[in-house]
């Protein structure tokens, strides 16, 4: 009997993290640019919660800085 492969599904926050990382690396989002939540939610078509989670992950990787 063949065992099925596990199904993986990236969360919206993970997909957004990947999209933001690509845009940062490719220079779409430039160094020093202020990333405003309202602009990013509109650009990527997401709500604030997955955006916040994605930005926190990117901050842990030193790709963005979060100002309170």
Number of C-alpha atoms within 10 A of each C-alpha: 3 4 5 6 6 6 5 6 8 8 10 16 19 16 14 20 21 14 13 22 19 13 13 15 12 10 10 11 15 12 11 8 8 12 14 8 14 12 10 15 16 11 9 12 11 15 15 14 11 18 23 16 16 22 22 17 16 18 13 12 10 10 15 20 15 13 5 3
